[in-house]
Amino acid sequence: MKILTVVGARPQFIKATPVSQALQNADISEFLVHTGQHYDANMSQVFFDELSIPQPDLNLGVGSGSHGKQTGEMLMRLEEVMMTEKPDWTLVYGDTNSTLAATLAAIKLHIPVAHVEAGLRSFNRRMPEEHNRVITDRCADLLFCPTQTAMDNLSREGIDAGAFLVGDVMYDSVLAFAEIARQRSQILDRLGLTRHGFLLATVHRPANTDDPQRLNAILEALTGISDIVVFPLHPRTRKKIQELGWKTEDIQANGVMIIEPTGYLDMLALEQNARLILTDSGGVQKESYFFATPCITLRDETEWVETLETGWNVLAGADSEKIMHHVSSFAPTGSPPSIFGDGHAAQKIAYQLLSH
């Protein structure tokens, strides 16, 4: 059996790590394609180096661009790869333009599609990611769901055949790498940080970065917080901040520690040790949950509703007053319940691929 795996964005490299290992253990051949959607070395190459993921068999080097241009370029190039490699399955992750392009290319060539992280819904059709995930789920032959909520979403849409509750592959990764991060990462020492002595913030979604009012409100909140705020700055977000007229030195003068995007192990170390996390990232929301670090989500909705229902995540949108209020008052206690599987999602995915 031959699997053509398509990755292109930072979270997908993390998700692919345990699955690629499980495929190898099951003697399933994998051809790994990196679309180049994230092309900065800090956003992609570091993950292959740090996590010992085999180097991609092919890097398409598509880079940035409008949604249509980027997706179209990927679709054309992926179609050529699929015609050459003739895989038995195309394996896609999440909800990016890489996910959509690979799905469309595969179904046109009658290659079955397996979707990891199927069934997620924000119910916000203004998000490009929502369309990507809905279309991919409609086209996929195997749908690997991380939670029961995702399974229920598919069932309500009439999608039952081929859907399997396997758990979350990011949980697999965290279980595998959290202790390694504790042993290897020196980022706290490098930045002069102490456990629970800082907040961690990430902002990258177009809904926030491309809306001047929302981005400005988030920056006002971050610079108005009395705690140290560690802010790994996505290249695209940095550009948008500059266009908005904010200077990085002024932001840093108000207690925000701007750093370059970190490697996975350093990010895990920051997440484990932060007092609180502010983010618009779905992956960071989950990782904060795994580490029992309270999370304030800088969105008006989330796909990971379970983290809200269990009391470890709260929505603040881009309301500066609401953000600052939650920073000072949001403090869940106890331990988050286990809702993301048993840490063996990757093996279950490999098993289902073999079974089909």
DALINBEL-V316274 format. One record per backbone hydrogen bond with DSSP energy under -1.0 kcal/mol. NH is the residue of the N-H (numbers start at 1). CO is the residue of the C=O. If there is no record, write none. Layout:
((NH	CO) (NH	CO))
//
This chain:
((3	29) (4	89) (5	31) (6	91) (7	33) (12	9) (13	9) (14	10) (15	11) (16	12) (17	13) (20	16) (21	17) (22	18) (23	19) (24	20) (25	21) (26	22) (27	24) (28	23) (29	1) (31	3) (33	5) (34	58) (35	7) (38	8) (43	40) (46	41) (47	44) (48	44) (49	45) (50	46) (51	47) (57	32) (58	32) (60	34) (62	35) (70	66) (71	67) (72	68) (73	69) (74	70) (75	71) (76	72) (77	73) (78	74) (79	75) (80	76) (81	77) (82	78) (83	79) (84	80) (85	81) (86	82) (88	2) (89	2) (90	112) (91	4) (92	114) (94	116) (100	96) (101	97) (102	98) (103	99) (104	100) (105	101) (106	102) (107	103) (108	104) (110	107) (111	106) (114	90) (115	142) (116	92) (117	144) (118	144) (127	124) (131	127) (132	128) (133	129) (134	130) (135	131) (136	132) (137	133) (138	134) (139	135) (140	136) (141	113) (142	113) (143	162) (144	115) (145	164) (151	147) (152	148) (153	149) (154	150) (155	151) (156	152) (157	153) (158	155) (159	154) (163	160) (164	143) (166	145) (167	145) (168	340) (172	168) (173	169) (174	170) (175	171) (176	172) (177	173) (178	174) (181	177) (182	178) (183	179) (184	180) (185	181) (190	186) (191	187) (193	188) (196	273) (197	194) (199	228) (200	276) (201	230) (202	278) (208	205) (209	205) (210	206) (215	211) (216	212) (217	213) (218	214) (219	215) (220	216) (221	217) (222	218) (223	219) (229	255) (230	199) (231	257) (233	259) (238	234) (239	235) (240	236) (241	237) (242	238) (243	239) (244	240) (245	242) (246	241) (251	247) (252	248) (253	249) (254	251) (255	252) (256	251) (257	229) (258	256) (259	231) (267	263) (268	264) (269	265) (270	266) (271	267) (272	268) (273	269) (274	270) (275	198) (277	294) (278	200) (279	296) (285	281) (286	282) (287	283) (288	284) (289	285) (290	286) (291	287) (292	289) (293	288) (295	312) (296	277) (297	314) (298	279) (299	297) (305	303) (307	304) (309	305) (310	306) (311	308) (312	307) (313	307) (314	295) (316	297) (317	297) (317	299) (319	316) (323	319) (324	320) (325	321) (326	322) (327	323) (328	324) (329	325) (330	326) (348	344) (349	345) (350	346) (351	347) (352	348) (353	349) (354	350) (355	351) (356	352))
//
